[in-house]
Amino acid sequence: MQNGHGTGLLVSNGLTVINAQLSPPHQLPRMAEDQLKALEDNFQKNRNPSDLDITIIAAEVGLSETAVMRWFEHRLARWRQQQGLPANSGSVNE
């Protein structure tokens, strides 16, 4: 079931799952290099962060939760492409 926020998030069994979704570069939030590094470090640890994780990451890097979710959606899609999977698809758990 998709939430009503217009993001690539799915709610399944009460857990939020980030849905891989490539976005045009102009739709991605602008970020400083240190923010990008922190996001990438978090992505390497967990490609599918929970709502709480998103909130914590957003606070740590100084971005909105929406910006962090959008970055993770896009980064997950890029990762899927690197793995030879369709970019715009469900979570890596599907």
Backbone bond lengths (Angstrom), bond angles and torsions (degrees), N, CA, C in turn:
res aa  C-N    CA-C-N  psi(-1)  N-CA   C-N-CA  omega(-1)  CA-C   N-CA-C  phi
1 M - - - 1.454 - - 1.514 107.90 -
2 Q 1.322 118.54 132.86 1.453 122.19 179.62 1.514 109.27 -92.20
3 N 1.349 114.76 142.94 1.455 117.83 178.71 1.520 110.06 -76.30
4 G 1.299 117.99 173.53 1.454 121.90 -175.39 1.502 114.24 -93.53
5 H 1.327 118.02 17.61 1.450 119.75 -175.71 1.509 113.71 -95.09
6 G 1.334 118.90 0.80 1.445 121.13 177.02 1.523 113.98 74.53
7 T 1.306 118.33 15.31 1.457 121.03 177.24 1.509 108.79 -100.25
8 G 1.303 116.24 179.24 1.451 121.40 177.88 1.509 111.79 -88.33
9 L 1.307 117.69 32.23 1.456 120.84 -178.82 1.514 110.83 -95.44
10 L 1.294 115.63 141.16 1.449 122.05 174.84 1.509 107.96 -119.01
11 V 1.308 116.33 145.29 1.456 120.40 175.31 1.521 106.70 -112.46
12 S 1.326 115.76 119.58 1.449 121.96 -177.54 1.520 108.31 -133.20
13 N 1.310 116.31 123.13 1.464 121.17 -179.56 1.523 112.09 54.65
14 G 1.318 116.56 35.03 1.457 120.84 178.38 1.513 114.33 80.56
15 L 1.345 118.64 -0.98 1.455 122.06 179.28 1.522 109.59 -107.63
16 T 1.309 117.04 140.13 1.450 121.31 176.64 1.517 108.86 -85.06
17 V 1.322 116.40 133.31 1.450 122.70 179.71 1.522 107.42 -123.10
18 I 1.310 117.13 125.89 1.459 120.66 178.75 1.521 108.21 -75.45
19 N 1.317 115.99 128.08 1.447 123.64 -179.50 1.521 108.36 -93.97
20 A 1.330 118.18 122.12 1.457 122.11 -179.36 1.519 110.08 -58.35
21 Q 1.324 115.89 130.07 1.460 119.94 -177.12 1.523 109.35 -154.84
22 L 1.333 116.58 113.19 1.460 119.98 175.80 1.515 108.92 -72.77
23 S 1.315 115.62 136.27 1.461 121.34 178.75 1.518 108.07 -121.36
24 P 1.337 117.54 145.58 1.459 119.01 173.50 1.530 109.36 -59.81
25 P 1.332 117.80 143.48 1.461 120.55 -176.73 1.531 114.11 -52.79
26 H 1.324 117.84 -34.84 1.468 119.24 -178.47 1.532 112.25 -70.00
27 Q 1.338 118.00 -13.71 1.461 120.80 177.74 1.524 112.93 -93.48
28 L 1.320 116.10 -6.91 1.464 119.57 179.10 1.529 109.11 -85.92
29 P 1.335 116.31 144.25 1.462 118.68 179.37 1.522 110.91 -66.57
30 R 1.321 115.94 145.63 1.474 120.71 176.44 1.518 108.03 -78.18
31 M 1.336 114.50 138.03 1.459 119.47 -176.42 1.516 109.79 -140.27
32 A 1.324 114.15 152.60 1.456 120.66 174.97 1.527 109.34 -78.20
33 E 1.329 116.62 160.98 1.465 121.23 -179.26 1.531 112.46 -57.53
34 D 1.338 117.22 -39.87 1.463 118.89 -179.32 1.533 111.35 -68.05
35 Q 1.335 117.13 -32.45 1.463 120.42 176.40 1.524 110.02 -67.96
36 L 1.339 116.21 -44.19 1.462 120.19 179.24 1.526 111.23 -62.03
37 K 1.327 116.81 -41.16 1.466 119.85 178.80 1.522 110.68 -63.26
38 A 1.331 117.37 -43.20 1.467 120.85 179.44 1.527 110.58 -63.57
39 L 1.330 117.29 -41.40 1.463 120.61 178.41 1.524 110.47 -64.66
40 E 1.322 116.58 -44.55 1.464 120.37 -179.87 1.531 110.62 -63.21
41 D 1.329 117.21 -41.18 1.467 120.53 177.06 1.530 110.60 -59.40
42 N 1.339 116.32 -43.17 1.464 120.27 178.40 1.521 111.20 -66.17
43 F 1.323 117.37 -37.98 1.465 121.23 179.22 1.527 110.82 -63.69
44 Q 1.325 116.55 -39.53 1.470 120.17 179.94 1.527 111.14 -65.09
45 K 1.323 116.80 -30.03 1.474 121.02 178.82 1.525 111.67 -81.50
46 N 1.342 116.65 -35.28 1.468 120.86 -174.00 1.523 109.25 -155.90
47 R 1.323 116.49 108.80 1.471 120.44 -179.24 1.524 112.81 -78.07
48 N 1.307 117.74 -11.39 1.459 120.43 -176.76 1.531 109.89 -134.00
49 P 1.340 117.56 72.11 1.460 120.24 -176.73 1.524 112.54 -68.83
50 S 1.317 115.50 150.48 1.465 121.82 177.08 1.527 109.68 -77.55
51 D 1.333 115.81 173.54 1.466 120.54 176.29 1.524 110.64 -56.42
52 L 1.317 116.71 -43.73 1.458 121.11 179.89 1.523 110.67 -63.52
53 D 1.338 116.69 -43.29 1.462 120.59 177.64 1.531 110.87 -59.18
54 I 1.335 116.51 -44.44 1.470 121.14 179.06 1.524 109.86 -59.36
55 T 1.319 117.06 -44.24 1.464 121.52 179.78 1.526 110.73 -61.20
56 I 1.315 116.51 -44.80 1.466 121.12 -179.76 1.529 110.60 -65.99
57 I 1.318 117.04 -46.52 1.463 120.99 179.77 1.530 109.97 -60.18
58 A 1.329 116.81 -44.95 1.467 120.90 -180.00 1.524 110.72 -58.62
59 A 1.323 116.53 -43.49 1.467 120.41 179.42 1.529 110.71 -65.84
60 E 1.319 117.01 -40.21 1.465 121.13 -178.76 1.521 112.55 -65.66
61 V 1.329 117.05 -39.85 1.468 119.81 -175.80 1.522 113.32 -95.58
62 G 1.329 117.41 -7.03 1.464 120.23 177.27 1.515 114.01 77.01
63 L 1.336 116.64 34.74 1.457 122.17 178.15 1.520 109.30 -122.89
64 S 1.324 116.48 164.87 1.459 119.89 175.57 1.524 109.03 -73.17
65 E 1.324 115.66 157.42 1.464 120.38 176.76 1.526 110.32 -61.45
66 T 1.319 116.79 -37.18 1.467 121.05 178.98 1.523 110.81 -61.99
67 A 1.333 116.85 -42.98 1.465 120.68 179.25 1.525 110.71 -63.82
68 V 1.318 116.88 -41.44 1.463 120.86 179.49 1.528 110.21 -66.22
69 M 1.333 117.72 -43.77 1.467 120.65 178.26 1.528 110.57 -60.96
70 R 1.321 117.24 -44.19 1.468 120.76 -179.14 1.533 110.11 -63.34
71 W 1.343 116.20 -40.56 1.457 119.23 178.68 1.527 110.11 -62.60
72 F 1.338 117.33 -45.20 1.461 120.53 179.71 1.532 111.24 -63.40
73 E 1.323 118.14 -39.49 1.469 121.17 177.62 1.522 110.21 -58.93
74 H 1.327 115.67 -48.34 1.460 121.11 -178.07 1.534 110.69 -66.61
75 R 1.323 116.41 -44.22 1.470 120.69 -178.61 1.524 110.76 -65.57
76 L 1.333 117.62 -37.65 1.457 120.91 177.07 1.531 110.45 -64.54
77 A 1.314 117.29 -38.94 1.463 120.95 177.92 1.527 110.32 -64.49
78 R 1.323 116.85 -42.90 1.473 120.11 177.65 1.522 110.67 -63.32
79 W 1.341 117.18 -41.15 1.455 121.24 178.37 1.526 110.28 -61.90
80 R 1.334 115.89 -43.19 1.470 120.38 179.56 1.529 110.13 -59.90
81 Q 1.322 117.38 -42.30 1.468 120.79 178.13 1.528 110.41 -61.12
82 Q 1.317 116.87 -43.11 1.457 120.99 179.29 1.525 111.43 -61.63
83 Q 1.329 116.53 -29.00 1.464 121.56 -179.89 1.529 112.06 -87.55
84 G 1.334 117.17 0.84 1.458 121.28 -179.66 1.518 113.64 80.55
85 L 1.329 116.58 19.92 1.467 122.07 179.61 1.522 109.38 -103.82
86 P 1.332 118.28 161.09 1.469 119.72 175.19 1.530 109.70 -62.42
87 A 1.324 117.14 135.03 1.462 121.54 -176.77 1.513 112.73 -67.65
88 N 1.321 117.03 -51.09 1.452 121.16 -175.91 1.517 109.22 -92.82
89 S 1.291 114.63 87.23 1.448 120.56 -175.33 1.512 108.82 -147.88
90 G 1.312 116.06 -174.26 1.462 121.86 179.50 1.510 111.52 -69.09
91 S 1.301 115.74 -169.38 1.459 120.86 -178.76 1.534 109.33 -67.35
92 V 1.318 115.39 166.12 1.460 119.35 178.37 1.510 111.26 -68.63
93 N 1.317 117.74 -12.08 1.458 121.54 178.56 1.518 111.87 -82.96
94 E 1.319 118.35 -10.10 1.473 121.25 -178.04 1.502 111.41 -90.41
